[in-house]
Amino acid sequence: MADLPTYLTCRGRCEVEAESIAYVVAAAHGLDASGYTFAYLAGWAGGDLTRVRQAAETVTKAARTILGRCSADTATGPDDLAGAA
């Protein structure tokens, strides 16, 4: 909750980052979310592509972390993952 004031003042950037990360991760798994994502990003970015570009470093880092974790999890095999749940 300590980050709530930052989130409220920077919600557009937070939404752009979160949706962009979800788009990258979905694309890496063969899912096409472009029909929804691009319009959503444009709305939160207020049509300002600079805002989207500014979020790129955060998006890239987070997406790489998530995808790295997904790769590590799937490398163990589906049977191992089912037993861990």
mmCIF file as gemmi writes it, N, C-alpha and C atoms, coordinates in Angstrom:
data_model
loop_
_atom_site.group_PDB
_atom_site.id
_atom_site.type_symbol
_atom_site.label_atom_id
_atom_site.label_alt_id
_atom_site.label_comp_id
_atom_site.label_asym_id
_atom_site.label_entity_id
_atom_site.label_seq_id
_atom_site.pdbx_PDB_ins_code
_atom_site.Cartn_x
_atom_site.Cartn_y
_atom_site.Cartn_z
_atom_site.occupancy
_atom_site.B_iso_or_equiv
_atom_site.pdbx_formal_charge
_atom_site.auth_seq_id
_atom_site.auth_asym_id
_atom_site.pdbx_PDB_model_num
ATOM 1 N N . MET Axp A 1 ? 0.807 -1.194 0 1 0 ? 1 A 1
ATOM 2 C CA . MET Axp A 1 ? 0 0 0 1 0 ? 1 A 1
ATOM 3 C C . MET Axp A 1 ? 0.852 1.262 0 1 0 ? 1 A 1
ATOM 4 N N . ALA Axp A 2 ? 2.119 1.122 0.369 1 0 ? 2 A 1
ATOM 5 C CA . ALA Axp A 2 ? 3.002 2.288 0.398 1 0 ? 2 A 1
ATOM 6 C C . ALA Axp A 2 ? 3.185 2.872 -0.998 1 0 ? 2 A 1
ATOM 7 N N . ASP Axp A 3 ? 3.018 2.058 -2.041 1 0 ? 3 A 1
ATOM 8 C CA . ASP Axp A 3 ? 3.177 2.537 -3.409 1 0 ? 3 A 1
ATOM 9 C C . ASP Axp A 3 ? 1.895 3.137 -3.98 1 0 ? 3 A 1
ATOM 10 N N . LEU Axp A 4 ? 0.818 3.133 -3.234 1 0 ? 4 A 1
ATOM 11 C CA . LEU Axp A 4 ? -0.458 3.612 -3.742 1 0 ? 4 A 1
ATOM 12 C C . LEU Axp A 4 ? -0.408 5.056 -4.237 1 0 ? 4 A 1
ATOM 13 N N . PRO Axp A 5 ? 0.199 6.001 -3.528 1 0 ? 5 A 1
ATOM 14 C CA . PRO Axp A 5 ? 0.254 7.374 -4.069 1 0 ? 5 A 1
ATOM 15 C C . PRO Axp A 5 ? 0.977 7.443 -5.415 1 0 ? 5 A 1
ATOM 16 N N . THR Axp A 6 ? 2.051 6.683 -5.56 1 0 ? 6 A 1
ATOM 17 C CA . THR Axp A 6 ? 2.772 6.655 -6.832 1 0 ? 6 A 1
ATOM 18 C C . THR Axp A 6 ? 1.892 6.066 -7.92 1 0 ? 6 A 1
ATOM 19 N N . TYR Axp A 7 ? 1.205 4.978 -7.604 1 0 ? 7 A 1
ATOM 20 C CA . TYR Axp A 7 ? 0.324 4.347 -8.583 1 0 ? 7 A 1
ATOM 21 C C . TYR Axp A 7 ? -0.772 5.309 -9.031 1 0 ? 7 A 1
ATOM 22 N N . LEU Axp A 8 ? -1.359 6.017 -8.097 1 0 ? 8 A 1
ATOM 23 C CA . LEU Axp A 8 ? -2.453 6.922 -8.447 1 0 ? 8 A 1
ATOM 24 C C . LEU Axp A 8 ? -1.986 8.066 -9.339 1 0 ? 8 A 1
ATOM 25 N N . THR Axp A 9 ? -0.776 8.559 -9.117 1 0 ? 9 A 1
ATOM 26 C CA . THR Axp A 9 ? -0.286 9.662 -9.941 1 0 ? 9 A 1
ATOM 27 C C . THR Axp A 9 ? 0.318 9.171 -11.251 1 0 ? 9 A 1
ATOM 28 N N . CYS Axp A 10 ? 0.679 7.913 -11.321 1 0 ? 10 A 1
ATOM 29 C CA . CYS Axp A 10 ? 1.324 7.364 -12.52 1 0 ? 10 A 1
ATOM 30 C C . CYS Axp A 10 ? 0.551 6.178 -13.08 1 0 ? 10 A 1
ATOM 31 N N . ARG Axp A 11 ? -0.751 6.157 -12.878 1 0 ? 11 A 1
ATOM 32 C CA . ARG Axp A 11 ? -1.527 4.985 -13.275 1 0 ? 11 A 1
ATOM 33 C C . ARG Axp A 11 ? -1.399 4.681 -14.755 1 0 ? 11 A 1
ATOM 34 N N . GLY Axp A 12 ? -1.38 5.699 -15.597 1 0 ? 12 A 1
ATOM 35 C CA . GLY Axp A 12 ? -1.236 5.465 -17.033 1 0 ? 12 A 1
ATOM 36 C C . GLY Axp A 12 ? 0.017 4.69 -17.359 1 0 ? 12 A 1
ATOM 37 N N . ARG Axp A 13 ? 1.135 5.099 -16.772 1 0 ? 13 A 1
ATOM 38 C CA . ARG Axp A 13 ? 2.39 4.38 -17.023 1 0 ? 13 A 1
ATOM 39 C C . ARG Axp A 13 ? 2.316 2.957 -16.466 1 0 ? 13 A 1
ATOM 40 N N . CYS Axp A 14 ? 1.736 2.797 -15.284 1 0 ? 14 A 1
ATOM 41 C CA . CYS Axp A 14 ? 1.6 1.459 -14.698 1 0 ? 14 A 1
ATOM 42 C C . CYS Axp A 14 ? 0.775 0.549 -15.603 1 0 ? 14 A 1
ATOM 43 N N . GLU Axp A 15 ? -0.318 1.067 -16.126 1 0 ? 15 A 1
ATOM 44 C CA . GLU Axp A 15 ? -1.172 0.278 -17.016 1 0 ? 15 A 1
ATOM 45 C C . GLU Axp A 15 ? -0.441 -0.064 -18.318 1 0 ? 15 A 1
ATOM 46 N N . VAL Axp A 16 ? 0.289 0.908 -18.87 1 0 ? 16 A 1
ATOM 47 C CA . VAL Axp A 16 ? 1.05 0.67 -20.098 1 0 ? 16 A 1
ATOM 48 C C . VAL Axp A 16 ? 2.1 -0.408 -19.853 1 0 ? 16 A 1
ATOM 49 N N . GLU Axp A 17 ? 2.811 -0.322 -18.732 1 0 ? 17 A 1
ATOM 50 C CA . GLU Axp A 17 ? 3.836 -1.32 -18.425 1 0 ? 17 A 1
ATOM 51 C C . GLU Axp A 17 ? 3.224 -2.699 -18.232 1 0 ? 17 A 1
ATOM 52 N N . ALA Axp A 18 ? 2.183 -2.784 -17.438 1 0 ? 18 A 1
ATOM 53 C CA . ALA Axp A 18 ? 1.567 -4.084 -17.146 1 0 ? 18 A 1
ATOM 54 C C . ALA Axp A 18 ? 1.014 -4.743 -18.408 1 0 ? 18 A 1
ATOM 55 N N . GLU Axp A 19 ? 0.306 -3.994 -19.211 1 0 ? 19 A 1
ATOM 56 C CA . GLU Axp A 19 ? -0.275 -4.561 -20.434 1 0 ? 19 A 1
ATOM 57 C C . GLU Axp A 19 ? 0.806 -4.927 -21.441 1 0 ? 19 A 1
ATOM 58 N N . SER Axp A 20 ? 1.845 -4.126 -21.513 1 0 ? 20 A 1
ATOM 59 C CA . SER Axp A 20 ? 2.948 -4.425 -22.429 1 0 ? 20 A 1
ATOM 60 C C . SER Axp A 20 ? 3.664 -5.705 -22.022 1 0 ? 20 A 1
ATOM 61 N N . ILE Axp A 21 ? 3.873 -5.878 -20.728 1 0 ? 21 A 1
ATOM 62 C CA . ILE Axp A 21 ? 4.506 -7.101 -20.23 1 0 ? 21 A 1
ATOM 63 C C . ILE Axp A 21 ? 3.629 -8.303 -20.569 1 0 ? 21 A 1
ATOM 64 N N . ALA Axp A 22 ? 2.347 -8.182 -20.322 1 0 ? 22 A 1
ATOM 65 C CA . ALA Axp A 22 ? 1.421 -9.277 -20.631 1 0 ? 22 A 1
ATOM 66 C C . ALA Axp A 22 ? 1.438 -9.604 -22.117 1 0 ? 22 A 1
ATOM 67 N N . TYR Axp A 23 ? 1.516 -8.584 -22.955 1 0 ? 23 A 1
ATOM 68 C CA . TYR Axp A 23 ? 1.559 -8.792 -24.409 1 0 ? 23 A 1
ATOM 69 C C . TYR Axp A 23 ? 2.81 -9.563 -24.812 1 0 ? 23 A 1
ATOM 70 N N . VAL Axp A 24 ? 3.966 -9.166 -24.294 1 0 ? 24 A 1
ATOM 71 C CA . VAL Axp A 24 ? 5.232 -9.822 -24.636 1 0 ? 24 A 1
ATOM 72 C C . VAL Axp A 24 ? 5.217 -11.279 -24.18 1 0 ? 24 A 1
ATOM 73 N N . VAL Axp A 25 ? 4.769 -11.512 -22.963 1 0 ? 25 A 1
ATOM 74 C CA . VAL Axp A 25 ? 4.728 -12.882 -22.432 1 0 ? 25 A 1
ATOM 75 C C . VAL Axp A 25 ? 3.735 -13.731 -23.225 1 0 ? 25 A 1
ATOM 76 N N . ALA Axp A 26 ? 2.583 -13.184 -23.536 1 0 ? 26 A 1
ATOM 77 C CA . ALA Axp A 26 ? 1.592 -13.924 -24.326 1 0 ? 26 A 1
ATOM 78 C C . ALA Axp A 26 ? 2.152 -14.254 -25.711 1 0 ? 26 A 1
ATOM 79 N N . ALA Axp A 27 ? 2.802 -13.287 -26.351 1 0 ? 27 A 1
ATOM 80 C CA . ALA Axp A 27 ? 3.37 -13.513 -27.678 1 0 ? 27 A 1
ATOM 81 C C . ALA Axp A 27 ? 4.441 -14.593 -27.643 1 0 ? 27 A 1
ATOM 82 N N . ALA Axp A 28 ? 5.231 -14.609 -26.585 1 0 ? 28 A 1
ATOM 83 C CA . ALA Axp A 28 ? 6.282 -15.622 -26.449 1 0 ? 28 A 1
ATOM 84 C C . ALA Axp A 28 ? 5.698 -17.03 -26.332 1 0 ? 28 A 1
ATOM 85 N N . HIS Axp A 29 ? 4.444 -17.107 -25.92 1 0 ? 29 A 1
ATOM 86 C CA . HIS Axp A 29 ? 3.774 -18.404 -25.788 1 0 ? 29 A 1
ATOM 87 C C . HIS Axp A 29 ? 2.801 -18.656 -26.941 1 0 ? 29 A 1
ATOM 88 N N . GLY Axp A 30 ? 2.935 -17.865 -28.001 1 0 ? 30 A 1
ATOM 89 C CA . GLY Axp A 30 ? 2.139 -18.105 -29.202 1 0 ? 30 A 1
ATOM 90 C C . GLY Axp A 30 ? 0.738 -17.533 -29.179 1 0 ? 30 A 1
ATOM 91 N N . LEU Axp A 31 ? 0.451 -16.658 -28.24 1 0 ? 31 A 1
ATOM 92 C CA . LEU Axp A 31 ? -0.887 -16.063 -28.154 1 0 ? 31 A 1
ATOM 93 C C . LEU Axp A 31 ? -0.875 -14.666 -28.773 1 0 ? 31 A 1
ATOM 94 N N . ASP Axp A 32 ? -1.866 -14.366 -29.587 1 0 ? 32 A 1
ATOM 95 C CA . ASP Axp A 32 ? -1.959 -13.056 -30.222 1 0 ? 32 A 1
ATOM 96 C C . ASP Axp A 32 ? -2.958 -12.201 -29.461 1 0 ? 32 A 1
ATOM 97 N N . ALA Axp A 33 ? -2.444 -11.259 -28.694 1 0 ? 33 A 1
ATOM 98 C CA . ALA Axp A 33 ? -3.297 -10.362 -27.917 1 0 ? 33 A 1
ATOM 99 C C . ALA Axp A 33 ? -3.364 -8.975 -28.542 1 0 ? 33 A 1
ATOM 100 N N . SER Axp A 34 ? -2.882 -8.836 -29.763 1 0 ? 34 A 1
ATOM 101 C CA . SER Axp A 34 ? -2.784 -7.525 -30.388 1 0 ? 34 A 1
ATOM 102 C C . SER Axp A 34 ? -4.142 -6.844 -30.576 1 0 ? 34 A 1
ATOM 103 N N . GLY Axp A 35 ? -5.181 -7.614 -30.833 1 0 ? 35 A 1
ATOM 104 C CA . GLY Axp A 35 ? -6.501 -7.027 -31.042 1 0 ? 35 A 1
ATOM 105 C C . GLY Axp A 35 ? -6.985 -6.237 -29.84 1 0 ? 35 A 1
ATOM 106 N N . TYR Axp A 36 ? -6.613 -6.651 -28.668 1 0 ? 36 A 1
ATOM 107 C CA . TYR Axp A 36 ? -7.007 -5.969 -27.438 1 0 ? 36 A 1
ATOM 108 C C . TYR Axp A 36 ? -5.922 -5.012 -26.963 1 0 ? 36 A 1
ATOM 109 N N . THR Axp A 37 ? -4.683 -5.469 -27.005 1 0 ? 37 A 1
ATOM 110 C CA . THR Axp A 37 ? -3.578 -4.739 -26.385 1 0 ? 37 A 1
ATOM 111 C C . THR Axp A 37 ? -3.335 -3.371 -27.001 1 0 ? 37 A 1
ATOM 112 N N . PHE Axp A 38 ? -3.283 -3.283 -28.303 1 0 ? 38 A 1
ATOM 113 C CA . PHE Axp A 38 ? -2.907 -2.018 -28.935 1 0 ? 38 A 1
ATOM 114 C C . PHE Axp A 38 ? -3.901 -0.904 -28.617 1 0 ? 38 A 1
ATOM 115 N N . ALA Axp A 39 ? -5.174 -1.21 -28.654 1 0 ? 39 A 1
ATOM 116 C CA . ALA Axp A 39 ? -6.178 -0.193 -28.323 1 0 ? 39 A 1
ATOM 117 C C . ALA Axp A 39 ? -6.098 0.186 -26.845 1 0 ? 39 A 1
ATOM 118 N N . TYR Axp A 40 ? -5.873 -0.796 -25.992 1 0 ? 40 A 1
ATOM 119 C CA . TYR Axp A 40 ? -5.76 -0.547 -24.552 1 0 ? 40 A 1
ATOM 120 C C . TYR Axp A 40 ? -4.56 0.346 -24.257 1 0 ? 40 A 1
ATOM 121 N N . LEU Axp A 41 ? -3.414 0.011 -24.869 1 0 ? 41 A 1
ATOM 122 C CA . LEU Axp A 41 ? -2.212 0.822 -24.669 1 0 ? 41 A 1
ATOM 123 C C . LEU Axp A 41 ? -2.405 2.24 -25.18 1 0 ? 41 A 1
ATOM 124 N N . ALA Axp A 42 ? -3.005 2.373 -26.333 1 0 ? 42 A 1
ATOM 125 C CA . ALA Axp A 42 ? -3.237 3.708 -26.9 1 0 ? 42 A 1
ATOM 126 C C . ALA Axp A 42 ? -4.118 4.535 -25.978 1 0 ? 42 A 1
ATOM 127 N N . GLY Axp A 43 ? -5.111 3.897 -25.376 1 0 ? 43 A 1
ATOM 128 C CA . GLY Axp A 43 ? -5.992 4.617 -24.455 1 0 ? 43 A 1
ATOM 129 C C . GLY Axp A 43 ? -5.258 5.102 -23.221 1 0 ? 43 A 1
ATOM 130 N N . TRP Axp A 44 ? -4.489 4.219 -22.585 1 0 ? 44 A 1
ATOM 131 C CA . TRP Axp A 44 ? -3.767 4.604 -21.378 1 0 ? 44 A 1
ATOM 132 C C . TRP Axp A 44 ? -2.596 5.527 -21.661 1 0 ? 44 A 1
ATOM 133 N N . ALA Axp A 45 ? -2.023 5.403 -22.84 1 0 ? 45 A 1
ATOM 134 C CA . ALA Axp A 45 ? -0.904 6.277 -23.193 1 0 ? 45 A 1
ATOM 135 C C . ALA Axp A 45 ? -1.4 7.624 -23.681 1 0 ? 45 A 1
ATOM 136 N N . GLY Axp A 46 ? -2.701 7.758 -23.809 1 0 ? 46 A 1
ATOM 137 C CA . GLY Axp A 46 ? -3.267 9.017 -24.292 1 0 ? 46 A 1
ATOM 138 C C . GLY Axp A 46 ? -2.808 9.343 -25.701 1 0 ? 46 A 1
ATOM 139 N N . GLY Axp A 47 ? -2.53 8.309 -26.488 1 0 ? 47 A 1
ATOM 140 C CA . GLY Axp A 47 ? -2.054 8.511 -27.843 1 0 ? 47 A 1
ATOM 141 C C . GLY Axp A 47 ? -0.595 8.921 -27.915 1 0 ? 47 A 1
ATOM 142 N N . ASP Axp A 48 ? 0.085 8.971 -26.768 1 0 ? 48 A 1
ATOM 143 C CA . ASP Axp A 48 ? 1.481 9.405 -26.693 1 0 ? 48 A 1
ATOM 144 C C . ASP Axp A 48 ? 2.408 8.196 -26.769 1 0 ? 48 A 1
ATOM 145 N N . LEU Axp A 49 ? 2.958 7.937 -27.95 1 0 ? 49 A 1
ATOM 146 C CA . LEU Axp A 49 ? 3.845 6.791 -28.113 1 0 ? 49 A 1
ATOM 147 C C . LEU Axp A 49 ? 5.126 6.938 -27.311 1 0 ? 49 A 1
ATOM 148 N N . THR Axp A 50 ? 5.483 8.154 -26.963 1 0 ? 50 A 1
ATOM 149 C CA . THR Axp A 50 ? 6.662 8.377 -26.128 1 0 ? 50 A 1
ATOM 150 C C . THR Axp A 50 ? 6.482 7.701 -24.782 1 0 ? 50 A 1
ATOM 151 N N . ARG Axp A 51 ? 5.271 7.753 -24.242 1 0 ? 51 A 1
ATOM 152 C CA . ARG Axp A 51 ? 4.988 7.101 -22.953 1 0 ? 51 A 1
ATOM 153 C C . ARG Axp A 51 ? 5.219 5.597 -23.051 1 0 ? 51 A 1
ATOM 154 N N . VAL Axp A 52 ? 4.806 5.012 -24.156 1 0 ? 52 A 1
ATOM 155 C CA . VAL Axp A 52 ? 5.006 3.581 -24.35 1 0 ? 52 A 1
ATOM 156 C C . VAL Axp A 52 ? 6.499 3.285 -24.461 1 0 ? 52 A 1
ATOM 157 N N . ARG Axp A 53 ? 7.214 4.076 -25.218 1 0 ? 53 A 1
ATOM 158 C CA . ARG Axp A 53 ? 8.658 3.871 -25.383 1 0 ? 53 A 1
ATOM 159 C C . ARG Axp A 53 ? 9.394 4.035 -24.053 1 0 ? 53 A 1
ATOM 160 N N . GLN Axp A 54 ? 8.973 4.98 -23.23 1 0 ? 54 A 1
ATOM 161 C CA . GLN Axp A 54 ? 9.619 5.208 -21.939 1 0 ? 54 A 1
ATOM 162 C C . GLN Axp A 54 ? 9.464 4.008 -21.009 1 0 ? 54 A 1
ATOM 163 N N . ALA Axp A 55 ? 8.407 3.264 -21.19 1 0 ? 55 A 1
ATOM 164 C CA . ALA Axp A 55 ? 8.165 2.085 -20.356 1 0 ? 55 A 1
ATOM 165 C C . ALA Axp A 55 ? 8.935 0.863 -20.841 1 0 ? 55 A 1
ATOM 166 N N . ALA Axp A 56 ? 9.584 0.969 -21.99 1 0 ? 56 A 1
ATOM 167 C CA . ALA Axp A 56 ? 10.208 -0.188 -22.64 1 0 ? 56 A 1
ATOM 168 C C . ALA Axp A 56 ? 11.249 -0.88 -21.761 1 0 ? 56 A 1
ATOM 169 N N . GLU Axp A 57 ? 12.064 -0.144 -21.026 1 0 ? 57 A 1
ATOM 170 C CA . GLU Axp A 57 ? 13.097 -0.765 -20.196 1 0 ? 57 A 1
ATOM 171 C C . GLU Axp A 57 ? 12.468 -1.624 -19.105 1 0 ? 57 A 1
ATOM 172 N N . THR Axp A 58 ? 11.462 -1.091 -18.435 1 0 ? 58 A 1
ATOM 173 C CA . THR Axp A 58 ? 10.766 -1.842 -17.393 1 0 ? 58 A 1
ATOM 174 C C . THR Axp A 58 ? 10.081 -3.064 -17.986 1 0 ? 58 A 1
ATOM 175 N N . VAL Axp A 59 ? 9.437 -2.875 -19.125 1 0 ? 59 A 1
ATOM 176 C CA . VAL Axp A 59 ? 8.724 -3.961 -19.786 1 0 ? 59 A 1
ATOM 177 C C . VAL Axp A 59 ? 9.686 -5.079 -20.175 1 0 ? 59 A 1
ATOM 178 N N . THR Axp A 60 ? 10.793 -4.718 -20.791 1 0 ? 60 A 1
ATOM 179 C CA . THR Axp A 60 ? 11.77 -5.713 -21.233 1 0 ? 60 A 1
ATOM 180 C C . THR Axp A 60 ? 12.324 -6.5 -20.059 1 0 ? 60 A 1
ATOM 181 N N . LYS Axp A 61 ? 12.704 -5.816 -19.004 1 0 ? 61 A 1
ATOM 182 C CA . LYS Axp A 61 ? 13.271 -6.485 -17.833 1 0 ? 61 A 1
ATOM 183 C C . LYS Axp A 61 ? 12.263 -7.437 -17.192 1 0 ? 61 A 1
ATOM 184 N N . ALA Axp A 62 ? 11.048 -6.959 -16.988 1 0 ? 62 A 1
ATOM 185 C CA . ALA Axp A 62 ? 10.026 -7.784 -16.349 1 0 ? 62 A 1
ATOM 186 C C . ALA Axp A 62 ? 9.646 -8.98 -17.219 1 0 ? 62 A 1
ATOM 187 N N . ALA Axp A 63 ? 9.478 -8.752 -18.513 1 0 ? 63 A 1
ATOM 188 C CA . ALA Axp A 63 ? 9.112 -9.851 -19.412 1 0 ? 63 A 1
ATOM 189 C C . ALA Axp A 63 ? 10.202 -10.904 -19.454 1 0 ? 63 A 1
ATOM 190 N N . ARG Axp A 64 ? 11.467 -10.476 -19.482 1 0 ? 64 A 1
ATOM 191 C CA . ARG Axp A 64 ? 12.573 -11.443 -19.472 1 0 ? 64 A 1
ATOM 192 C C . ARG Axp A 64 ? 12.578 -12.258 -18.184 1 0 ? 64 A 1
ATOM 193 N N . THR Axp A 65 ? 12.302 -11.613 -17.071 1 0 ? 65 A 1
ATOM 194 C CA . THR Axp A 65 ? 12.255 -12.313 -15.789 1 0 ? 65 A 1
ATOM 195 C C . THR Axp A 65 ? 11.142 -13.359 -15.794 1 0 ? 65 A 1
ATOM 196 N N . ILE Axp A 66 ? 9.965 -12.966 -16.24 1 0 ? 66 A 1
ATOM 197 C CA . ILE Axp A 66 ? 8.818 -13.886 -16.282 1 0 ? 66 A 1
ATOM 198 C C . ILE Axp A 66 ? 9.091 -15.04 -17.235 1 0 ? 66 A 1
ATOM 199 N N . LEU Axp A 67 ? 9.584 -14.717 -18.427 1 0 ? 67 A 1
ATOM 200 C CA . LEU Axp A 67 ? 9.838 -15.766 -19.41 1 0 ? 67 A 1
ATOM 201 C C . LEU Axp A 67 ? 10.961 -16.692 -18.955 1 0 ? 67 A 1
ATOM 202 N N . GLY Axp A 68 ? 11.945 -16.146 -18.269 1 0 ? 68 A 1
ATOM 203 C CA . GLY Axp A 68 ? 13.012 -16.982 -17.723 1 0 ? 68 A 1
ATOM 204 C C . GLY Axp A 68 ? 12.476 -17.945 -16.692 1 0 ? 68 A 1
ATOM 205 N N . ARG Axp A 69 ? 11.576 -17.46 -15.874 1 0 ? 69 A 1
ATOM 206 C CA . ARG Axp A 69 ? 10.957 -18.32 -14.858 1 0 ? 69 A 1
ATOM 207 C C . ARG Axp A 69 ? 10.079 -19.387 -15.509 1 0 ? 69 A 1
ATOM 208 N N . CYS Axp A 70 ? 9.34 -18.992 -16.551 1 0 ? 70 A 1
ATOM 209 C CA . CYS Axp A 70 ? 8.504 -19.96 -17.266 1 0 ? 70 A 1
ATOM 210 C C . CYS Axp A 70 ? 9.371 -21.045 -17.879 1 0 ? 70 A 1
ATOM 211 N N . SER Axp A 71 ? 10.495 -20.662 -18.461 1 0 ? 71 A 1
ATOM 212 C CA . SER Axp A 71 ? 11.401 -21.633 -19.072 1 0 ? 71 A 1
ATOM 213 C C . SER Axp A 71 ? 11.961 -22.569 -18.016 1 0 ? 71 A 1
ATOM 214 N N . ALA Axp A 72 ? 12.318 -22.029 -16.867 1 0 ? 72 A 1
ATOM 215 C CA . ALA Axp A 72 ? 12.859 -22.86 -15.79 1 0 ? 72 A 1
ATOM 216 C C . ALA Axp A 72 ? 11.809 -23.849 -15.297 1 0 ? 72 A 1
ATOM 217 N N . ASP Axp A 73 ? 10.569 -23.383 -15.168 1 0 ? 73 A 1
ATOM 218 C CA . ASP Axp A 73 ? 9.491 -24.257 -14.702 1 0 ? 73 A 1
ATOM 219 C C . ASP Axp A 73 ? 9.174 -25.343 -15.712 1 0 ? 73 A 1
ATOM 220 N N . THR Axp A 74 ? 9.107 -24.996 -16.988 1 0 ? 74 A 1
ATOM 221 C CA . THR Axp A 74 ? 8.741 -25.987 -17.997 1 0 ? 74 A 1
ATOM 222 C C . THR Axp A 74 ? 9.889 -26.943 -18.268 1 0 ? 74 A 1
ATOM 223 N N . ALA Axp A 75 ? 11.113 -26.537 -17.938 1 0 ? 75 A 1
ATOM 224 C CA . ALA Axp A 75 ? 12.256 -27.419 -18.141 1 0 ? 75 A 1
ATOM 225 C C . ALA Axp A 75 ? 12.195 -28.631 -17.211 1 0 ? 75 A 1
ATOM 226 N N . THR Axp A 76 ? 11.452 -28.52 -16.11 1 0 ? 76 A 1
ATOM 227 C CA . THR Axp A 76 ? 11.349 -29.631 -15.179 1 0 ? 76 A 1
ATOM 228 C C . THR Axp A 76 ? 10.367 -30.682 -15.681 1 0 ? 76 A 1
ATOM 229 N N . GLY Axp A 77 ? 9.534 -30.305 -16.613 1 0 ? 77 A 1
ATOM 230 C CA . GLY Axp A 77 ? 8.569 -31.253 -17.165 1 0 ? 77 A 1
ATOM 231 C C . GLY Axp A 77 ? 7.215 -31.089 -16.531 1 0 ? 77 A 1
ATOM 232 N N . PRO Axp A 78 ? 6.162 -31.338 -17.295 1 0 ? 78 A 1
ATOM 233 C CA . PRO Axp A 78 ? 4.798 -31.147 -16.794 1 0 ? 78 A 1
ATOM 234 C C . PRO Axp A 78 ? 4.45 -32.042 -15.624 1 0 ? 78 A 1
ATOM 235 N N . ASP Axp A 79 ? 5.015 -33.245 -15.57 1 0 ? 79 A 1
ATOM 236 C CA . ASP Axp A 79 ? 4.7 -34.16 -14.46 1 0 ? 79 A 1
ATOM 237 C C . ASP Axp A 79 ? 5.227 -33.607 -13.136 1 0 ? 79 A 1
ATOM 238 N N . ASP Axp A 80 ? 6.428 -33.038 -13.167 1 0 ? 80 A 1
ATOM 239 C CA . ASP Axp A 80 ? 7.005 -32.453 -11.947 1 0 ? 80 A 1
ATOM 240 C C . ASP Axp A 80 ? 6.175 -31.265 -11.477 1 0 ? 80 A 1
ATOM 241 N N . LEU Axp A 81 ? 5.698 -30.444 -12.422 1 0 ? 81 A 1
ATOM 242 C CA . LEU Axp A 81 ? 4.916 -29.266 -12.053 1 0 ? 81 A 1
ATOM 243 C C . LEU Axp A 81 ? 3.573 -29.653 -11.469 1 0 ? 81 A 1
ATOM 244 N N . ALA Axp A 82 ? 2.956 -30.684 -11.982 1 0 ? 82 A 1
ATOM 245 C CA . ALA Axp A 82 ? 1.655 -31.116 -11.477 1 0 ? 82 A 1
ATOM 246 C C . ALA Axp A 82 ? 1.791 -31.579 -10.035 1 0 ? 82 A 1
ATOM 247 N N . GLY Axp A 83 ? 2.894 -32.221 -9.715 1 0 ? 83 A 1
ATOM 248 C CA . GLY Axp A 83 ? 3.115 -32.692 -8.355 1 0 ? 83 A 1
ATOM 249 C C . GLY Axp A 83 ? 3.38 -31.565 -7.376 1 0 ? 83 A 1
ATOM 250 N N . ALA Axp A 84 ? 3.862 -30.445 -7.877 1 0 ? 84 A 1
ATOM 251 C CA . ALA Axp A 84 ? 4.186 -29.314 -7.008 1 0 ? 84 A 1
ATOM 252 C C . ALA Axp A 84 ? 2.973 -28.475 -6.669 1 0 ? 84 A 1
ATOM 253 N N . ALA Axp A 85 ? 1.898 -28.646 -7.407 1 0 ? 85 A 1
ATOM 254 C CA . ALA Axp A 85 ? 0.711 -27.795 -7.194 1 0 ? 85 A 1
ATOM 255 C C . ALA Axp A 85 ? -0.082 -28.22 -6.003 1 0 ? 85 A 1
